[in-house]
Every structure is written in C-alpha cells, then in structure tokens.
Amino acid sequence: MNEVADNIRTAANLLGATSDTPRLDAELLMAHALGIERQALLLDPGLFEVPEHYANLVAQRMAHVPIAYILGYRDFWTIRIEVGPGVLIPRPDSETLVEACLDFARHQRGEGWPRRVLDLGTGPGTLLLAVLSEFPEATGVGVDASEFALAYARDNAEALGMAARTEFRAGDWGAGIDGPFDLILCNPPYIGDGEVLMPDVADHEPVEALFAGADGLDDYRRIIPDLPRLLAPGGIAVLEIGASQHISVRELAETAGFDVACRQDLGGRDRALILSRSPR
C-alpha cells in the first residue's frame, strides 16, 4: 500500500469543494510537508512516509487559506516569489505582461533594451524580478505603498541574486520618482468595490491591492496621466487590466497621448495594455 498516494487521493477529494485544482493542491501540500519539490514526490511517492502535520495543512486549505500562503511561495514565470499573509499573490495571468515585454524587445528594440525598469505597485517584486530575470543588464525600481510587501520584495531580490540591480521604495505610485524609464510595469488594483470575490481572495489577500473604486478604474486615473513624465522616448508602459476594462483604460491612455495595443492572456481574455508614444 502506498500511504502517501492514498493520503493525496483523500486530500484531493476533501479539497474538491474548496479548490479549482484539488489534486494539485494536495500534491503541493504533501511535497511541502515532506520538504521536497513536487516533481520528486511524483517520481516515486512510495519512498516517503506521510508527515503528521499533513492533515493540518489540508485543513488550512479546506478553510480557504490560499495555497501560496501555506507554502510560503508562488512560482511565477521562471522564478519563485516568496509571499505571505498581507501580500498580493502572483497570478499566472500576469505573466502576459512579461511576454509582452519580451516580444517588444525582440521585435521592436533588440539587444540592450531595456536598461531601466520601473514597477509601480510592485508587491513582493513579482513583475520587476520576472522581467529582470530575462534582461540581465537591466536595473529596476519597485514602488509600493506597503512596507510589508516591500520587505518581501527585497528578500526575493536577494534570494534571486538581483539585490544589486534593484531598488525598492515606499511611495504613492510615481510620486517622487524621477524618470526616464525604458519600461514601466504596473498591475494596479482594478476590482470594482461591489464585485464578489472567492473566499480565498476576499478573506485573505490585502483589500488595498485589489479594489479601486466603484468601477475599478480609480488607480488608472491616477497612474496614466503621470506616465508621460516617467517614460523614456521609445519606451513602453505595460499595464494589467481586468478582462472587461480594455476600452475604458484605453480611453484614459489615449487621452494622455499614448498609442495603445492589447495583449490577451492564455484564456483569451484582454489582460495587458501596451502604451507607447509615436515620434513627434
């Protein structure tokens, strides 16, 4: 009898009412309890015994504690981001912004771009560190209103060997920041105040990183008018948007003088707007 496999199967059944990925969650929790990577667990689960605290981890997940908070990390792009309660958890959809940056560099700018990157609302450093992992000559500044999130960002930069290439500052979006930057990244709060979220999100993740007024556009209205001051000639700003916000945010960007392109995520939803300025 394979006790580990049996426990994973039971946990997956229990998590079916809580998670969209119950089997994956059960495997990740078991690997975490054992102190190994999931790949090693799947290779031969019969090598291991079930840790006593596995049941407690499953119980936490059944209570809607986000899997990333239990594990203490979320894998994003090709890097591992440390997270914890009070910090926004990276989402796979946000990888769309990294893809947009790589495509722009490959097809529009080539080697040597970008040199300087700004990440507004950096949280635990997610977008900035993912982009810097692809552009080893670039340096970056991450700004966030939460000193708590910035502590995670600095730890993540250190763990990834990027501390010397990054600076993290507490601030209110771009206020007090001097440009120009070749690339500006931003994943602002964009959920409307009346929208209903899953318990994993609503009961655990920081509300200030999620909600942005009645229509979810309050922070775009503050960020976009300041971008011309911060963006270098020939640079781009890449903003994450909610799936239904393409037109509204595009209008704000065009009013500020930007040309706008949209990139969809893997689910076919509008996810990133690429803002640029035509040569005058």
FIVORO-932727 format. One record per atom (N, C-alpha, C): x, y, z; residue in three letters. Coordinates in steps of 0.2 Angstrom, whole numbers, plus 5000, padded with zeros to 4 digits. Example, Ala and Ser with C-alpha at 12.3 -4.5 7.8 and 13.67 -1.06 7.14 Angstrom:
 east north   up rest
 5066  4972 5039  Ala
 5062  4978 5039  Ala
 5066  4984 5039  Ala
 5064  4989 5035  Ser
 5068  4995 5036  Ser
 5064  5000 5039  Ser
END
This chain:
 east north   up rest
 5004  4994 5000  Met
 5000  5000 5000  Met
 5004  5006 5000  Met
 5003  5011 4996  Asn
 5006  5017 4996  Asn
 5003  5022 5000  Asn
 5005  5023 5006  Glu
 5002  5028 5011  Glu
 5001  5035 5008  Glu
 5007  5037 5005  Val
 5007  5044 5003  Val
 5002  5045 4997  Val
 5002  5041 4992  Ala
 4997  5041 4987  Ala
 4990  5041 4989  Ala
 4989  5037 4994  Asp
 4982  5036 4997  Asp
 4980  5043 5000  Asp
 4984  5046 5004  Asn
 4983  5052 5008  Asn
 4982  5058 5003  Asn
 4986  5058 4998  Ile
 4985  5063 4992  Ile
 4978  5062 4989  Ile
 4976  5056 4988  Arg
 4969  5055 4985  Arg
 4964  5057 4989  Arg
 4964  5056 4996  Thr
 4959  5058 5001  Thr
 4959  5065 5001  Thr
 4965  5068 5002  Ala
 4965  5076 5002  Ala
 4962  5079 4996  Ala
 4963  5076 4990  Ala
 4961  5079 4984  Ala
 4953  5079 4984  Ala
 4950  5073 4987  Asn
 4943  5073 4987  Asn
 4940  5078 4992  Asn
 4944  5079 4998  Leu
 4941  5084 5003  Leu
 4942  5091 5000  Leu
 4947  5092 4996  Leu
 4948  5099 4993  Leu
 4943  5101 4987  Leu
 4940  5096 4985  Gly
 4936  5097 4979  Gly
 4931  5103 4980  Gly
 4928  5104 4986  Ala
 4923  5109 4987  Ala
 4927  5116 4988  Ala
 4933  5116 4989  Thr
 4937  5122 4991  Thr
 4941  5125 4985  Thr
 4944  5120 4981  Ser
 4949  5122 4976  Ser
 4947  5120 4969  Ser
 4949  5124 4964  Asp
 4948  5123 4957  Asp
 4953  5117 4955  Asp
 4959  5117 4959  Thr
 4964  5112 4957  Thr
 4965  5107 4963  Thr
 4961  5103 4965  Pro
 4962  5100 4972  Pro
 4967  5095 4972  Pro
 4968  5091 4966  Arg
 4974  5086 4966  Arg
 4980  5090 4966  Arg
 4981  5095 4962  Leu
 4987  5099 4963  Leu
 4989  5102 4970  Leu
 4984  5104 4973  Asp
 4985  5107 4980  Asp
 4987  5101 4984  Asp
 4984  5096 4984  Ala
 4985  5090 4988  Ala
 4993  5088 4987  Ala
 4995  5088 4981  Glu
 5002  5086 4980  Glu
 5007  5091 4982  Glu
 5005  5098 4981  Leu
 5009  5103 4983  Leu
 5010  5103 4991  Leu
 5004  5102 4994  Leu
 5005  5102 5002  Leu
 5009  5096 5004  Leu
 5008  5090 5001  Met
 5012  5084 5003  Met
 5019  5085 5002  Met
 5021  5088 4996  Ala
 5028  5090 4995  Ala
 5031  5095 5000  Ala
 5027  5100 5002  His
 5029  5105 5006  His
 5030  5102 5013  His
 5025  5097 5015  Ala
 5026  5094 5022  Ala
 5032  5090 5022  Ala
 5034  5087 5016  Leu
 5040  5082 5016  Leu
 5046  5086 5015  Leu
 5046  5093 5013  Gly
 5052  5097 5012  Gly
 5055  5095 5006  Gly
 5051  5093 5001  Ile
 5054  5092 4994  Ile
 5050  5095 4989  Ile
 5053  5095 4983  Glu
 5049  5098 4977  Glu
 5044  5093 4975  Glu
 5038  5095 4972  Arg
 5033  5091 4969  Arg
 5035  5086 4964  Arg
 5040  5088 4960  Gln
 5042  5083 4955  Gln
 5046  5077 4958  Gln
 5049  5078 4964  Ala
 5052  5072 4967  Ala
 5047  5068 4970  Ala
 5042  5071 4973  Leu
 5036  5067 4976  Leu
 5033  5063 4970  Leu
 5031  5066 4965  Leu
 5028  5062 4959  Leu
 5032  5056 4956  Leu
 5039  5057 4956  Leu
 5043  5052 4954  Leu
 5042  5046 4957  Leu
 5042  5046 4964  Asp
 5041  5039 4967  Asp
 5038  5041 4974  Asp
 5032  5042 4975  Pro
 5029  5043 4981  Pro
 5030  5038 4987  Pro
 5031  5032 4984  Gly
 5032  5026 4989  Gly
 5038  5027 4993  Gly
 5043  5031 4991  Leu
 5049  5032 4995  Leu
 5048  5036 5002  Leu
 5042  5039 5003  Phe
 5041  5043 5008  Phe
 5035  5041 5013  Phe
 5036  5043 5019  Glu
 5030  5042 5024  Glu
 5026  5049 5025  Glu
 5020  5048 5027  Val
 5016  5054 5027  Val
 5018  5058 5034  Val
 5019  5064 5033  Pro
 5021  5068 5039  Pro
 5015  5069 5043  Pro
 5016  5070 5050  Glu
 5010  5070 5054  Glu
 5006  5077 5053  Glu
 5010  5082 5051  His
 5006  5089 5050  His
 5003  5090 5043  His
 5003  5084 5039  Tyr
 5000  5085 5033  Tyr
 4993  5086 5033  Tyr
 4989  5083 5038  Ala
 4982  5084 5039  Ala
 4981  5091 5041  Ala
 4985  5094 5045  Asn
 4984  5101 5047  Asn
 4984  5106 5041  Asn
 4989  5104 5036  Leu
 4990  5109 5030  Leu
 4983  5108 5026  Leu
 4981  5102 5025  Val
 4975  5101 5021  Val
 4969  5105 5025  Val
 4969  5104 5031  Ala
 4963  5108 5035  Ala
 4964  5115 5034  Ala
 4970  5118 5033  Gln
 4970  5125 5032  Gln
 4968  5127 5025  Gln
 4969  5123 5020  Arg
 4967  5124 5013  Arg
 4959  5123 5013  Arg
 4957  5118 5017  Met
 4949  5117 5017  Met
 4946  5124 5020  Met
 4949  5127 5024  Ala
 4947  5133 5027  Ala
 4948  5139 5022  Ala
 4950  5138 5016  His
 4951  5143 5011  His
 4957  5148 5012  His
 4962  5145 5016  Val
 4968  5149 5016  Val
 4972  5148 5009  Val
 4974  5153 5006  Pro
 4977  5152 4999  Pro
 4983  5147 5000  Pro
 4983  5143 4995  Ile
 4989  5138 4994  Ile
 4996  5141 4995  Ile
 4996  5147 4992  Ala
 5003  5151 4992  Ala
 5005  5153 4999  Ala
 5000  5155 5003  Tyr
 5001  5157 5010  Tyr
 5004  5151 5014  Tyr
 5001  5145 5013  Ile
 5003  5139 5016  Ile
 5010  5137 5014  Ile
 5011  5137 5008  Leu
 5018  5135 5005  Leu
 5023  5140 5007  Leu
 5021  5147 5007  Gly
 5026  5152 5008  Gly
 5029  5155 5001  Gly
 5026  5153 4996  Tyr
 5029  5155 4989  Tyr
 5024  5154 4984  Tyr
 5025  5157 4978  Arg
 5021  5155 4972  Arg
 5026  5156 4966  Arg
 5026  5151 4962  Asp
 5031  5151 4956  Asp
 5027  5155 4951  Asp
 5031  5159 4948  Phe
 5029  5164 4943  Phe
 5034  5165 4938  Phe
 5032  5164 4932  Trp
 5037  5164 4926  Trp
 5042  5159 4927  Trp
 5048  5161 4928  Thr
 5053  5156 4929  Thr
 5056  5156 4936  Thr
 5053  5160 4940  Ile
 5056  5162 4947  Ile
 5051  5160 4952  Ile
 5054  5160 4958  Arg
 5050  5158 4964  Arg
 5049  5164 4968  Arg
 5043  5166 4970  Ile
 5042  5173 4973  Ile
 5039  5171 4980  Ile
 5043  5173 4985  Glu
 5041  5172 4992  Glu
 5035  5176 4994  Glu
 5030  5174 4997  Val
 5024  5178 4999  Val
 5021  5175 5006  Val
 5017  5179 5009  Gly
 5014  5178 5015  Gly
 5008  5182 5016  Gly
 5004  5180 5021  Pro
 4998  5184 5023  Pro
 4999  5192 5022  Pro
 4995  5195 5019  Gly
 4996  5203 5018  Gly
 4999  5205 5012  Gly
 5001  5200 5008  Val
 5004  5202 5002  Val
 5000  5199 4996  Val
 5000  5203 4990  Leu
 4996  5200 4985  Leu
 5000  5194 4982  Leu
 4996  5189 4980  Ile
 4999  5183 4977  Ile
 4999  5183 4970  Ile
 5005  5182 4967  Pro
 5006  5182 4959  Pro
 5001  5178 4956  Pro
 4998  5180 4950  Arg
 4994  5176 4946  Arg
 4997  5174 4940  Arg
 4995  5168 4937  Pro
 4998  5166 4930  Pro
 4996  5171 4925  Pro
 4990  5174 4925  Asp
 4988  5179 4920  Asp
 4993  5185 4920  Asp
 4996  5187 4925  Ser
 5001  5192 4925  Ser
 5007  5191 4921  Ser
 5008  5184 4919  Glu
 5014  5183 4915  Glu
 5013  5186 4908  Glu
 5007  5187 4906  Thr
 5006  5190 4900  Thr
 5010  5197 4899  Thr
 5011  5201 4905  Leu
 5014  5207 4904  Leu
 5022  5205 4903  Leu
 5024  5200 4906  Val
 5031  5198 4904  Val
 5032  5196 4897  Val
 5027  5192 4894  Glu
 5028  5190 4887  Glu
 5027  5196 4883  Glu
 5023  5201 4885  Ala
 5023  5207 4881  Ala
 5030  5211 4880  Ala
 5033  5211 4886  Cys
 5040  5215 4886  Cys
 5045  5211 4882  Cys
 5045  5204 4882  Leu
 5049  5201 4878  Leu
 5048  5201 4871  Leu
 5042  5201 4869  Asp
 5040  5202 4862  Asp
 5042  5209 4859  Asp
 5041  5214 4863  Phe
 5043  5221 4861  Phe
 5051  5221 4861  Phe
 5054  5219 4865  Ala
 5062  5219 4865  Ala
 5064  5215 4859  Ala
 5061  5210 4857  Arg
 5063  5205 4852  Arg
 5062  5209 4845  Arg
 5056  5211 4844  His
 5054  5214 4838  His
 5054  5221 4837  His
 5055  5225 4842  Gln
 5055  5232 4841  Gln
 5062  5236 4843  Gln
 5065  5233 4848  Arg
 5071  5236 4851  Arg
 5077  5232 4851  Arg
 5077  5226 4852  Gly
 5083  5222 4851  Gly
 5087  5222 4857  Gly
 5093  5219 4857  Glu
 5098  5219 4862  Glu
 5100  5225 4865  Glu
 5100  5226 4872  Gly
 5102  5232 4876  Gly
 5096  5235 4878  Gly
 5090  5233 4876  Trp
 5084  5236 4879  Trp
 5080  5231 4883  Trp
 5077  5233 4889  Pro
 5078  5240 4892  Pro
 5084  5240 4897  Pro
 5086  5246 4898  Arg
 5091  5247 4903  Arg
 5088  5249 4910  Arg
 5083  5252 4910  Arg
 5080  5255 4917  Arg
 5072  5253 4917  Arg
 5070  5250 4922  Val
 5063  5247 4923  Val
 5060  5250 4929  Val
 5054  5252 4929  Leu
 5050  5254 4934  Leu
 5044  5250 4935  Leu
 5043  5247 4941  Asp
 5037  5243 4943  Asp
 5033  5247 4948  Asp
 5027  5249 4946  Leu
 5023  5253 4950  Leu
 5018  5248 4954  Leu
 5018  5248 4960  Gly
 5014  5243 4964  Gly
 5017  5236 4964  Gly
 5023  5236 4965  Thr
 5027  5230 4964  Thr
 5025  5224 4969  Thr
 5022  5225 4975  Gly
 5020  5220 4979  Gly
 5027  5216 4981  Gly
 5027  5210 4981  Pro
 5033  5206 4983  Pro
 5038  5206 4977  Pro
 5038  5211 4972  Gly
 5043  5211 4967  Gly
 5041  5207 4961  Gly
 5035  5204 4960  Thr
 5034  5199 4955  Thr
 5036  5201 4948  Thr
 5033  5207 4946  Leu
 5034  5208 4939  Leu
 5041  5211 4937  Leu
 5044  5215 4942  Leu
 5050  5218 4941  Leu
 5055  5212 4941  Leu
 5055  5208 4946  Leu
 5060  5202 4946  Leu
 5060  5197 4940  Leu
 5053  5196 4938  Ala
 5052  5192 4932  Ala
 5056  5195 4926  Ala
 5054  5201 4925  Val
 5057  5205 4919  Val
 5065  5205 4919  Val
 5067  5207 4925  Leu
 5075  5207 4926  Leu
 5078  5201 4925  Leu
 5074  5195 4926  Ser
 5077  5188 4925  Ser
 5078  5187 4918  Ser
 5075  5191 4914  Glu
 5075  5190 4906  Glu
 5080  5195 4903  Glu
 5082  5201 4907  Phe
 5086  5206 4904  Phe
 5091  5207 4909  Phe
 5097  5203 4909  Pro
 5102  5203 4914  Pro
 5106  5210 4915  Pro
 5106  5214 4910  Glu
 5109  5220 4910  Glu
 5105  5226 4913  Glu
 5099  5225 4914  Ala
 5094  5230 4916  Ala
 5094  5231 4924  Ala
 5092  5237 4926  Thr
 5091  5238 4933  Thr
 5084  5240 4934  Thr
 5082  5240 4940  Gly
 5075  5242 4941  Gly
 5073  5245 4948  Gly
 5068  5249 4948  Val
 5065  5252 4954  Val
 5058  5249 4955  Val
 5056  5247 4961  Gly
 5050  5244 4963  Gly
 5047  5249 4968  Gly
 5040  5251 4967  Val
 5037  5256 4971  Val
 5031  5252 4974  Val
 5030  5253 4980  Asp
 5023  5250 4983  Asp
 5022  5255 4989  Asp
 5015  5255 4991  Ala
 5013  5259 4997  Ala
 5014  5255 5003  Ala
 5015  5248 5002  Ser
 5016  5244 5008  Ser
 5023  5242 5010  Ser
 5025  5244 5016  Glu
 5032  5242 5018  Glu
 5032  5235 5019  Glu
 5027  5232 5021  Phe
 5027  5225 5022  Phe
 5028  5221 5016  Phe
 5025  5223 5010  Ala
 5026  5220 5004  Ala
 5033  5221 5001  Ala
 5036  5227 5003  Leu
 5042  5229 5000  Leu
 5048  5224 5004  Leu
 5046  5223 5010  Ala
 5051  5218 5014  Ala
 5051  5211 5010  Ala
 5046  5209 5008  Tyr
 5046  5203 5004  Tyr
 5049  5204 4997  Tyr
 5048  5210 4994  Ala
 5052  5211 4988  Ala
 5059  5211 4988  Ala
 5062  5214 4994  Arg
 5069  5214 4995  Arg
 5072  5207 4996  Arg
 5068  5203 5000  Asp
 5070  5196 5001  Asp
 5070  5192 4995  Asp
 5065  5193 4991  Asn
 5065  5190 4984  Asn
 5071  5192 4980  Asn
 5072  5198 4980  Ala
 5078  5200 4975  Ala
 5084  5197 4978  Ala
 5085  5197 4984  Glu
 5091  5194 4987  Glu
 5092  5187 4986  Glu
 5086  5183 4986  Ala
 5086  5176 4985  Ala
 5087  5174 4978  Ala
 5085  5179 4973  Leu
 5086  5178 4966  Leu
 5093  5181 4964  Leu
 5097  5184 4968  Gly
 5103  5186 4966  Gly
 5103  5193 4962  Gly
 5097  5197 4963  Met
 5096  5203 4960  Met
 5096  5209 4965  Met
 5098  5208 4971  Ala
 5098  5214 4975  Ala
 5102  5220 4973  Ala
 5108  5219 4969  Ala
 5112  5224 4967  Ala
 5109  5228 4961  Ala
 5104  5225 4958  Arg
 5101  5228 4952  Arg
 5094  5231 4953  Arg
 5092  5231 4960  Thr
 5085  5233 4961  Thr
 5085  5238 4967  Thr
 5080  5242 4967  Glu
 5079  5247 4972  Glu
 5072  5247 4974  Glu
 5070  5246 4980  Phe
 5063  5246 4982  Phe
 5061  5252 4986  Phe
 5056  5256 4984  Arg
 5054  5262 4988  Arg
 5047  5262 4990  Arg
 5046  5264 4996  Ala
 5039  5266 4998  Ala
 5036  5272 4995  Ala
 5030  5272 4992  Gly
 5028  5278 4988  Gly
 5021  5277 4986  Gly
 5018  5282 4984  Asp
 5011  5283 4981  Asp
 5012  5283 4973  Asp
 5012  5277 4970  Trp
 5013  5276 4963  Trp
 5019  5280 4961  Trp
 5019  5285 4956  Gly
 5025  5288 4953  Gly
 5027  5294 4957  Gly
 5024  5296 4962  Ala
 5025  5302 4966  Ala
 5033  5302 4968  Ala
 5037  5307 4967  Gly
 5043  5307 4970  Gly
 5048  5303 4966  Gly
 5046  5299 4960  Ile
 5051  5295 4956  Ile
 5053  5299 4950  Ile
 5059  5299 4949  Asp
 5062  5303 4943  Asp
 5063  5298 4937  Asp
 5061  5300 4931  Gly
 5062  5296 4926  Gly
 5069  5298 4922  Gly
 5070  5296 4916  Pro
 5065  5292 4912  Pro
 5067  5284 4913  Pro
 5062  5280 4912  Phe
 5062  5273 4912  Phe
 5061  5270 4905  Phe
 5064  5265 4903  Asp
 5063  5262 4896  Asp
 5057  5258 4896  Asp
 5055  5255 4902  Leu
 5050  5251 4903  Leu
 5046  5252 4910  Leu
 5040  5253 4909  Ile
 5036  5254 4915  Ile
 5031  5248 4916  Ile
 5031  5245 4921  Leu
 5026  5239 4923  Leu
 5021  5241 4928  Leu
 5015  5239 4928  Cys
 5010  5241 4933  Cys
 5004  5236 4933  Cys
 5003  5233 4939  Asn
 4997  5229 4940  Asn
 4994  5232 4946  Asn
 4990  5237 4944  Pro
 4986  5240 4950  Pro
 4980  5237 4952  Pro
 4977  5239 4958  Pro
 4971  5236 4960  Pro
 4966  5238 4954  Pro
 4961  5234 4952  Tyr
 4957  5235 4947  Tyr
 4950  5232 4948  Tyr
 4948  5230 4954  Ile
 4942  5227 4955  Ile
 4937  5232 4958  Ile
 4931  5232 4955  Gly
 4926  5236 4957  Gly
 4924  5235 4964  Gly
 4922  5240 4968  Asp
 4920  5239 4975  Asp
 4915  5234 4976  Asp
 4910  5234 4972  Gly
 4904  5229 4973  Gly
 4905  5222 4970  Gly
 4911  5221 4967  Glu
 4912  5214 4965  Glu
 4913  5209 4970  Glu
 4910  5203 4969  Val
 4911  5197 4974  Val
 4917  5193 4972  Val
 4921  5192 4977  Leu
 4927  5188 4976  Leu
 4927  5181 4979  Leu
 4930  5176 4977  Met
 4931  5170 4980  Met
 4934  5171 4988  Met
 4932  5166 4992  Pro
 4934  5167 4999  Pro
 4941  5167 5000  Pro
 4945  5163 4996  Asp
 4952  5163 4996  Asp
 4955  5170 4995  Asp
 4952  5174 4991  Val
 4955  5181 4990  Val
 4952  5186 4995  Val
 4945  5186 4995  Ala
 4941  5191 4999  Ala
 4943  5191 5006  Ala
 4944  5185 5009  Asp
 4946  5184 5016  Asp
 4953  5184 5018  Asp
 4957  5184 5013  His
 4964  5184 5015  His
 4969  5189 5012  His
 4968  5190 5005  Glu
 4973  5195 5002  Glu
 4971  5202 5004  Glu
 4976  5207 5003  Pro
 4975  5214 5006  Pro
 4970  5217 5001  Pro
 4965  5220 5004  Val
 4960  5224 5000  Val
 4963  5230 4996  Val
 4968  5233 4999  Glu
 4971  5239 4996  Glu
 4974  5237 4989  Glu
 4976  5231 4988  Ala
 4979  5228 4982  Ala
 4974  5226 4977  Ala
 4968  5226 4979  Leu
 4963  5223 4975  Leu
 4957  5228 4972  Leu
 4955  5232 4977  Phe
 4949  5236 4975  Phe
 4951  5243 4973  Phe
 4948  5246 4968  Ala
 4949  5253 4966  Ala
 4943  5257 4964  Ala
 4939  5258 4969  Gly
 4933  5262 4967  Gly
 4927  5258 4964  Gly
 4922  5262 4963  Ala
 4916  5259 4960  Ala
 4917  5255 4954  Ala
 4921  5258 4949  Asp
 4921  5254 4943  Asp
 4928  5251 4942  Asp
 4932  5251 4947  Gly
 4939  5248 4947  Gly
 4944  5252 4943  Gly
 4943  5258 4942  Leu
 4947  5262 4937  Leu
 4951  5268 4941  Leu
 4950  5268 4947  Asp
 4952  5274 4951  Asp
 4960  5275 4951  Asp
 4963  5269 4951  Asp
 4971  5270 4951  Asp
 4973  5271 4944  Asp
 4970  5268 4939  Tyr
 4972  5270 4932  Tyr
 4971  5278 4931  Tyr
 4966  5281 4934  Arg
 4965  5288 4933  Arg
 4971  5292 4936  Arg
 4974  5289 4941  Arg
 4980  5292 4944  Arg
 4986  5291 4941  Arg
 4987  5285 4939  Ile
 4994  5282 4936  Ile
 4995  5285 4929  Ile
 4990  5284 4924  Ile
 4991  5285 4917  Ile
 4993  5292 4916  Ile
 4990  5298 4919  Pro
 4992  5305 4917  Pro
 4999  5306 4919  Pro
 5002  5302 4924  Asp
 5009  5303 4926  Asp
 5014  5300 4922  Asp
 5012  5295 4917  Leu
 5017  5291 4914  Leu
 5021  5295 4909  Leu
 5018  5300 4905  Pro
 5022  5303 4900  Pro
 5029  5306 4903  Pro
 5028  5308 4910  Arg
 5034  5311 4913  Arg
 5039  5306 4915  Arg
 5037  5300 4916  Leu
 5042  5294 4918  Leu
 5044  5290 4912  Leu
 5041  5290 4907  Leu
 5043  5286 4901  Leu
 5048  5289 4896  Leu
 5053  5285 4895  Ala
 5059  5287 4890  Ala
 5056  5287 4883  Ala
 5059  5291 4879  Pro
 5057  5291 4872  Pro
 5058  5284 4869  Pro
 5053  5281 4866  Gly
 5054  5274 4863  Gly
 5053  5269 4868  Gly
 5051  5271 4874  Gly
 5049  5266 4879  Gly
 5042  5264 4879  Gly
 5040  5259 4883  Ile
 5033  5257 4884  Ile
 5031  5256 4891  Ile
 5025  5257 4892  Ala
 5022  5255 4899  Ala
 5017  5250 4897  Ala
 5017  5245 4902  Val
 5013  5239 4901  Val
 5009  5238 4907  Val
 5002  5239 4906  Leu
 4998  5239 4912  Leu
 4993  5233 4912  Leu
 4992  5229 4918  Glu
 4987  5224 4918  Glu
 4981  5227 4919  Glu
 4976  5224 4916  Ile
 4969  5226 4916  Ile
 4964  5220 4918  Ile
 4958  5222 4920  Gly
 4953  5217 4921  Gly
 4950  5215 4914  Gly
 4947  5209 4913  Ala
 4945  5207 4907  Ala
 4940  5211 4903  Ala
 4936  5215 4907  Ser
 4931  5220 4904  Ser
 4933  5227 4903  Ser
 4940  5228 4905  Gln
 4942  5235 4906  Gln
 4946  5238 4900  Gln
 4946  5234 4894  His
 4950  5236 4889  His
 4949  5243 4886  His
 4942  5244 4885  Ile
 4940  5251 4881  Ile
 4941  5257 4886  Ile
 4939  5256 4893  Ser
 4939  5261 4897  Ser
 4946  5263 4899  Ser
 4951  5259 4900  Val
 4958  5260 4901  Val
 4961  5263 4895  Val
 4959  5260 4889  Arg
 4962  5263 4883  Arg
 4960  5270 4882  Arg
 4954  5272 4883  Glu
 4952  5279 4883  Glu
 4956  5284 4887  Glu
 4958  5281 4893  Leu
 4962  5285 4898  Leu
 4969  5286 4895  Leu
 4971  5281 4892  Ala
 4978  5281 4889  Ala
 4979  5285 4883  Ala
 4974  5285 4879  Glu
 4974  5289 4873  Glu
 4973  5296 4874  Glu
 4969  5298 4879  Thr
 4968  5305 4882  Thr
 4975  5308 4884  Thr
 4979  5303 4887  Ala
 4986  5305 4889  Ala
 4991  5305 4884  Ala
 4989  5304 4878  Gly
 4993  5304 4872  Gly
 4997  5298 4870  Gly
 4994  5292 4872  Phe
 4998  5286 4871  Phe
 4994  5282 4865  Phe
 4998  5279 4861  Asp
 4996  5274 4857  Asp
 4995  5267 4861  Asp
 4990  5263 4859  Val
 4988  5258 4864  Val
 4987  5251 4860  Val
 4990  5246 4862  Ala
 4989  5239 4860  Ala
 4987  5235 4865  Ala
 4984  5229 4864  Cys
 4981  5225 4869  Cys
 4984  5218 4868  Cys
 4985  5215 4873  Arg
 4988  5208 4873  Arg
 4983  5204 4877  Arg
 4981  5198 4875  Gln
 4977  5193 4878  Gln
 4981  5188 4882  Gln
 4978  5185 4888  Asp
 4981  5180 4891  Asp
 4979  5173 4888  Asp
 4982  5168 4891  Leu
 4981  5161 4888  Leu
 4974  5159 4888  Leu
 4969  5162 4892  Gly
 4962  5161 4892  Gly
 4958  5165 4887  Gly
 4962  5169 4883  Gly
 4959  5173 4878  Gly
 4956  5179 4880  Gly
 4957  5181 4886  Arg
 4954  5187 4889  Arg
 4959  5193 4889  Arg
 4957  5199 4887  Asp
 4961  5205 4887  Asp
 4964  5206 4894  Asp
 4971  5206 4894  Arg
 4975  5206 4900  Arg
 4980  5212 4901  Arg
 4983  5214 4895  Ala
 4988  5219 4896  Ala
 4987  5224 4891  Ala
 4988  5230 4892  Leu
 4988  5236 4888  Leu
 4996  5238 4887  Leu
 4998  5239 4881  Ile
 5005  5241 4880  Ile
 5004  5249 4877  Ile
 5007  5253 4881  Leu
 5006  5260 4880  Leu
 5013  5263 4877  Leu
 5013  5266 4871  Ser
 5019  5269 4868  Ser
 5017  5276 4865  Ser
 5022  5280 4863  Arg
 5021  5286 4860  Arg
 5024  5287 4854  Arg
 5020  5289 4849  Ser
 5023  5290 4842  Ser
 5028  5295 4842  Ser
 5033  5295 4838  Pro
 5038  5300 4837  Pro
 5035  5307 4835  Pro
 5036  5312 4838  Arg
 5033  5319 4836  Arg
 5038  5322 4831  Arg
END
